[in-house]
Amino acid sequence: MKEIIKTIADTIVGSCFWNKTFIVGGYVRDLIMGIECNDLDIVVAFEDGGKELAQMLYEKGISTKPVIFERFGTAIINIGGHQIEFVMTRKEAYSACSRKPDVAAGSLEEDILRRDFTINSLSMNINTGDISDLTGKGREDITNKIIRTVSNPELTFKEDPLRMLRAVRFAVQLNFEIEAQTQDGIKQQADELAHISWERKRDELTKILLSKYPAHGIEMLKQFGLMKHLIPELEEIIELPGEHSDDLDVYSHSLKVIEHVRPHLGLRLAGLLHNIAKDTIPEENEIICLDYETRDALLIKQILKRLMFPNKVIKVVIFLVDNHTRLNFMENMEMLSNTFVMGFIKEMKGKLDILFEFIQADKISHLPKYCKPDFIPVLKKRIDKIRKQFEGRTMPVKGVDIMEYFNISAGEKVGELLKKAETIWWEHPEWNKESILQEIKL
């Protein structure tokens, strides 16, 4: 990214963009923190300056053709595989009946003061490298690891309620604390989040879940009153007893699970939601028509569709929730038959590793007396032992062998007998074709 910045800086020397072009936002924040950042936002301090600079870079063969967004005076180009946004310095005004601001050209100071948080309010002259802190709090808040709104918190969040989720997201991504007044502003304006689209809320929730501290992020969403506008069903399992009355409650267990899986969206959504239907379990004298995994899966599907998650993500989450308790009945892994293990491997269709990762996280996310850290390692050892027996080998019996031995024609019956032959071979991997065929019962 430094080379791209240098290219832009060298290109504008002596032009009308000289000393009027600034890098703003996350790149400057991360530069001060010593973090590498590939997101580059550039403002130009005169009307339509962003569009004009982007066009100039295109005409000089430095970038792709700009994609223009007239309403905000924004242009997006690509240089060296990196997408860069150019915009004029602007001021914004919100009307009482709209979440979309009226935009007009403004000074650099006006542009900075309309931004969300002080840590994102620094600007860097692209030619000199000088960093300006117009709020007087940006550098200090970065040093002290503080999330603070640039202007009045209530007004900031009322104008754009998504900023409340962004505050939580930055806190868990950067391991910063949200200062008291900003927290109060979020709590007071939390219900404004209801006016934000599910897609925009989903994107921020995804970033929170994929952060280094996802459980802390979820807890803040709950404490600030934001969760009811994201996944209100989660509030129903707070303090709900787990399987054991002296173990973690369902909500606390779910937070533990998302801490114990890698930053993979399917795994973390499954961890957060895998017990979401626990509060719907009927009283003892009622008929339970569906096992709780099925109830969880049905409710999870509704939640994730509401949040506009793509189908491929939903399928992964449902798969993990549907299958994570299937092996709970096993007490002695050595007693597992080859048939069960090989059938289970085939059924999983290459998803065994991610399922085992999820099950392991679930097994260790309890109080110590109920943790089962050896469950998956022992199962893996058993599976590896069986796999080695069949490694590099193919089943000796083919469909044509079935037809010849039983004198039958091709059809469903051949498929049925071939499955029987495979089951026999799994239990007796040393048997040859003749032995297997003799064992098959019509």
N, C-alpha and C positions, 0 to 999 in steps of 0.2 A: 504493500500500500504506500510505503514511503516513496517509491519510484513514481507511482502515479501522481502523488501530490507534487513531487518535484517537476514532473512533466507539465502539469497544469500551471504551476508557479512560473516556470520558465516561459511558457507560451504567452502568458498575459503581461510580461514585462513591457512597459512602455505603452500599454493599451489603456482603454478607459476602465478596465477591470483592476488595474494596478492599485494595490492597497485598499481596494473596496471588496475584496473577496475573502471570506472567512470560513473556516471549518468550525462547525458547531456540534453540540450534543454529545453523544456517547463516545465518539472518537477522542475528543479532547479529555473527557472524564477518564477514559481508560488509559490515555497517554500519561496523565498525571499519576495514575495508580500503577503504571508499569505493566499494563495488560495489553496484549496485542489485540487490535480491533480491525475488522475488515468492513465495517459499516461506515460509509463516508457520506456526510451531509454537508453541503456547501451553500452558503448564502452570499448573495451579491447585493451591496448596499445602494441600489437604485432601482427604479421601477422597471420591471421585466428583465432585470439583470441576470437572473438565473437562466431564463430561456435563451437570452442572447449569448451568454457564455457557453452554454451547451451547444448552441448552433455553431459558434465559432470553432469549438473543439472538433465538431463533426466535419466542418468544411476544411479544416487543416489535416484531416485524415487520422485524427487521434482517437476518435470514439465512433460508436455506432450512431445512427440517426436518432435524434432525440424523440422521446415519446412525451407529448405535451399535455398538461392538465391546466387548461386556461383558467379555471375558476380560482385556483390557488397560485397561479403564476409559477407552476412547477414543471421541470423537465427532468426526465430520467434518461441517462445514457449508460453505455457499457464501455469500460476501458480495461483491457487486459483480463477480461472475464469477471470483472467486478462491476456491480451495478451501483451507480452513484446518482444521488438526487441533488439537483440544483434548484434554488428558489430565490426569489427576491426577498430582501428583508421586508417584513410586513407587520401590520397590526391587525387585530381581529376584534370584532364586536358581535356579541350574541344577542339575538332578539329573544323575547320572553317565550315565544311559541316555536322556537326552532333550536335544534342541537347543532345545526350547521352554522358556522360563523360567517359574517360578512367580512370579506378580506380586502385590504387596501395596502398600497405600498407604504412602508414606514421606515423609520430609522433603525439602526442596529440596536439601539437601546430599547426601542419599542418591540423589536423582534425578540430580544432576550427576555423582556419582562412578561411576554405572553406565554412563556414556556412553563412546563409543569413543575419541575423540581430544581432546586439550586444546583445539584450535582450535574445537571444537564444544561446549565445556563452559561457555561464558559464558552468563549469564542477564541479562535486562533487565526491571526493574520497569515494567510497562506504564503505570502511573500517573505515576511520577516520572521515568522515563527513565534511572534509575541502573543502571549495568552492574556486575555482581558477577563476580569471577574466583575461585571457590571453590577451584580447584586451585592457584592462584598461578602458573600457567604459561601460561594461555590467551593473554593479551595478548602476553606475551614471545614465544611460539612463532609467533603471527601476525606480529609484527614481524620475527622472524628467519626466517620462512618455513620452519617446521619442522612435520613430522607426527610426533606423539608420542602414545602411548596414555595414557589417564588413569590406568589402574592397570597392574599387571604385564602386559607384552605377551603372554607365553605364556598366561596365564589369560584375558586379553581375547580372544585369537584362538581358544582352545580352546572358550570358551563360545559364540562366534558366529564361525565361520570366514569368513563373508562379509566380515567387517571387514578381512580381508587384502586383498581386492579393492578395498574402499572406500579403504584406505590408498593404493594405487596410483592409484586414480581421483582422489582429492583432490590427489595429488602432480602429476598431469598437467593437471588442471583449473586449479589455482591456481599452478602452477610452483613448488611447494614441494619440499623434500627430506625423505625419511623418515630420522629419526635412527637411529643405529647399533643401539641396544637394540631398537627397534621392528622394524628390519630382521631382526635375529637372531631375534626372536620369530616373525616370518613364516616364516623359513626352517625353524625347528624345528617349526612347526605346519602347514606347507604341505599335508601329506597329509590334514589334517582337511577340506580343501576338497572332498574326494571325497564327503563326506556332505551337501553342499549341493545343492539341486535345480538342474537345468540351466536352468530359467527364471530363477532369481535370479542365477546366474552369467552368463547371457546378458545380463541387464540391465546389470550392472556392466561387462562387456566392451564393450557398446555405448557406454556413456558414456566409456570409455577411448578407444575408436576415434574417437569424435566430438570428443574434446578437442583442444586446441591442439598437444599434443605426443604424438600417437598412437604414434610409433615408440619414443619413450622409455618409454611405458607398456608396450608389448609386450616390450621388452628387460627391464624390471623383472620382468614376469611370468615370463620365462625365468630370470633370475638368481635369483629367490626360490624357484624350484621350483613355481610355481603353474600354469605353462603346461600341464604334463602332465595337469592336471585340467580343462583348458579345450579346447585343441586340441593334443593330444599329437603329431599328425602334423607340426606345425611343427618339432618338435625333430629330425625326420628330415632336414630340408633345411639345417640349420645347417652351414656350411662346405662344403656341396655345390657343386661347381664350376658356374659358369654356362655359357652357350653358348661363351664365350671363356675359356680357362684363366687369362688375365691380367686378367680383368674381376672385378667384384664377385661373391661367391658368391650363390647363389640366395636365401638368407635375407636377406642384407644388401640385395640388390636389392629384395626385397619391402618392406622397411622404408622404403627410399627412395621407392617408389611411393606408399605411404600418406601420406608427407609432401608429395607433389606434387599431391594431389587435395584438393578442398574437403571440408569435413566433411559428407559424404553417406555414409550407411551402406552403400549398395550399392557405391559406388566404393571405399570403404576396405576393405570385406570382400574385394572382388575383388582389390584391390592386395595385400592380405596373403596371399591364398590362390591367386593365379593360377598359381603354379608348384608347388603343393603335391604334385603327383604325380611330380615330377622324379625322385625316388629310386626310382620303380617302373619306370623305363625299362629294358627287358631288355638283356642283353649283346648285342654286335654280331652274334653268330651265332644269336641267337634271332629268331623271327618277331614283328614288331611288328604286332599286330592293330588297334590303335587309335592314332590320332594323339594327341600328348601333350595337346592342348587337350581332347580328349574324355575322356582319363583324369583330367585336372584337374577337369573339370566333374562327372564321376561321383563323385569323392572329395569335392569341395566340397559336393555335394548331401547326401551322407551326414553330413558335419560339421555343416552348417547345420541339418539336420533334428534331429540329436542335441542341438543347442543350442536347439531349439525356435524358430528364427526363422520368421516368417510366410512363406507361400508367395510373396507379392508381392516380398519382399526376395530370396528365393532365386532367383526368376526373373530379377531384374535382375542379380544376381551371375553366374549361369550365362550370360546373354546377353553380358555383357562379356567373360567368359573365353573363351567359344566364338568370339567374333568379333574379338578384339584382334590376332590375327596374320594375318587374312585379306588384308591389304593389303601384307604384307611383301615380296611379289615385285615390287612396283612400283619401278622405278628412275627412270623418266621420266614424271612426272605428265602432261605434255603429250601423251604417246602414248596416254593412256586414251581409249577410244572413248566417245562419247555414250551408246551403248547400255549399256555397263558401268556408267557413272556413274549414269544415270537408273534402271537396274535395281537398283543397290545402294541408292540413296535410297529407292526404293519398298519394298525388302525390309526396310529398317531401321524403317519405320513410325514415324517421328518420334523415334527414339532415336539419331539420328546425332550430336547434340551431346554427349551423355553418353559415347558410345563414343569419339568423338574426344578428349574430355578424358582418358579412361582411356589411350588409345593414346599420347597426348602424354606423360603421366606415365611410362608404361612406357619410351618412347624416351629420355627424359632421365635415367632413373634407373640410369645406368651410369657407369663411369669415363669421363673426358672423351673418350678416343679412340674410344669406342663409342657416344657420345651422338648422337642425330639430332634436334636441336631444330627443324629446318626441315621435317621430314617432314609433319606435320599442317598447318602453315600453307600449304605449297605445295599440298597436296591440297585444302584448303579454297578456295584461290584458283581452282583448276581447277574445282571443283564450282560455285562462285559464277558463274564464266564460263558454264558450261553452263546453269545455272538461269536466268540472265538471258535466254538464247535462247528459253526456253519460258514465261517469266513472263507471266501473264495470257492465255495461249493455250490452246486445247483442240485435241486431235487431230482433223484434218479428217474422218477416216473413222469412220462409225458402223456398228453392226451391220446396220442396214437397207441401207446402201450395199454391204456385203459380199454380202448375200443377193441384191440386185438385180443386181449386177455378175456374180456367178458363178451366178446362177439356182439358188440352194439355199435350203432351208428352215431355220428356226431350229433350233439344236442345237449340239453340242460343236464341230463343224467351224467354225461361225461364230466361236466364241470363239478357236479356234486361229488362224484367219486374221486376226482382229482384233489378236491379239498380234503377228503378223508385221507388220501395218500399223503398229502403234505402234513397233516396232523400226526400221522403215524411216524413219518420221517423225523419230525421235530422231537418226538419222544425217543426215537431210536436212530440217531444220526449215523450209526455204523451199519445199518441195514442196507442191502442192495435192492435193486428193482424187484427181483423175484420175491424176496421176503416181504416187501411192502405190499405187493399185489396179493399175495396169499393171505395177508391179514385183513384186507378190505372185505367188509360184509355188505352184500347187496341189500 
